[in-house]
């Protein structure tokens, strides 16, 4: 596995190139320049193209795990990476450092394309291209690469990507992402169309940006937030589906709730207005008629049966909650296993090198934190498994558990609605027969 990092050089270009090329144990190559005068060539290319801007060059570091690759092969991989990402359009110096436990490449390349005079565009897209090409070269040379199943797991289930502040505020209900989530949820329920939803979001002072992924920015924020980053139910497609579902639920006459019985004995308006009292009595009779129809539809013919059903609904609700919590516990455990396995795979070669070379104190100090987390992860895995599990199988199990949880959550939601209705019926029954009949 090769780890890549890139950062800009805005000053001391000469010092940066000297640093990567003056070490004793290195392999050095260059393109369209000489290592000793590369900084002069870089500046000349900038001047020839009348280039503005503060970035003089880019410094790319490609690090290999200890013991995975020899110096010559690492240098070859570094050259291949330069060819793939720079395409012979930028002057560069490549230095492979071999004086430490882990071999790593330093690549400093001109920020200006010597053919077109245009500047290198460094962004997430270009970095992902670098990482992709580096991974492909690792595959071709039989080196370890990033576990795609762990990456899929991170996208679906991992939530630790929040900053400490974001996490703390989320627990308090103050997270700006939580606020966006809340605003989208309530505007979905309030809107009768996608267009109305957008207008409603704008009325809450959100600016909306369209593209591959819809994004929102509140007037108090500097940056847009892609809605998909707050959950899978917040992509443009999912929001539209939820708006349509909300409209159907509102339009469904079978979901119409039974009204409330008016307590005439305590209602001030009924006490002061005979006309309102007459209307209230008629309203109560109609309400009770609707209630009885609802009860008959569910096979309830007595107050005892209603009480029994309320108790059963409450028991079912608790049973569903217990099942959901059990699944969440299993998923949490599997998520920890996935993290531990990733840690073991990530630092296995570091640990192996350390075991073979315990006398290398500098290496042990440099990789103290990596060795520590490796040992903790390995210990936790051994508690649950006899051998290292397959991340593909763990991800598959997590997906199945998530589907099961989603089904249980839907059942819980329906049960919660049913329980609320039954309690509502019971209250109306008490108000009507306990008070009105006595009058």
Buried (B, 14 or more C-beta within 10 A) or exposed (E): BBBBEBEBBEEEBBEBBBBBBEBEEBBBBBBBBEBBEBBEBBBBBBEEBEBEEEBBBBBBBBBBBBBBBEBEBBBBBBBBBBEBBBEEBBBBBBBBBBEBBBBBBBBBBBBBBBEEEEBBEBEEEBBEEBBEBBBBBBEEBEBBEBBEBBBBBBEEBEEEEEEEEBEEBBEEEEBBBBBBBEBBBEBBEEBEEEEEBBEBBEEBEBEEEEEEBBBBBBEEEEEBBBBBEBEEBBBBEBBBEBBEEBBEEEEEEEEEEBBEBBBBEEBEEBEEEEEBBEBBBEBBEEBBEBBBEBBEEBEBEEBEEBBEBBEEBBEBBEBBEEBBEEBEEBBEEBBBBBBBBBBBBBBBBBBBBBEEBEEBEEBBEBBEEBBEBBBEBBEBBEEEEEEBBEBEEBBEBBBEBBEBBEEBEEBBEEBEEBBEBBBBBBEBBEBBEEBBEEE
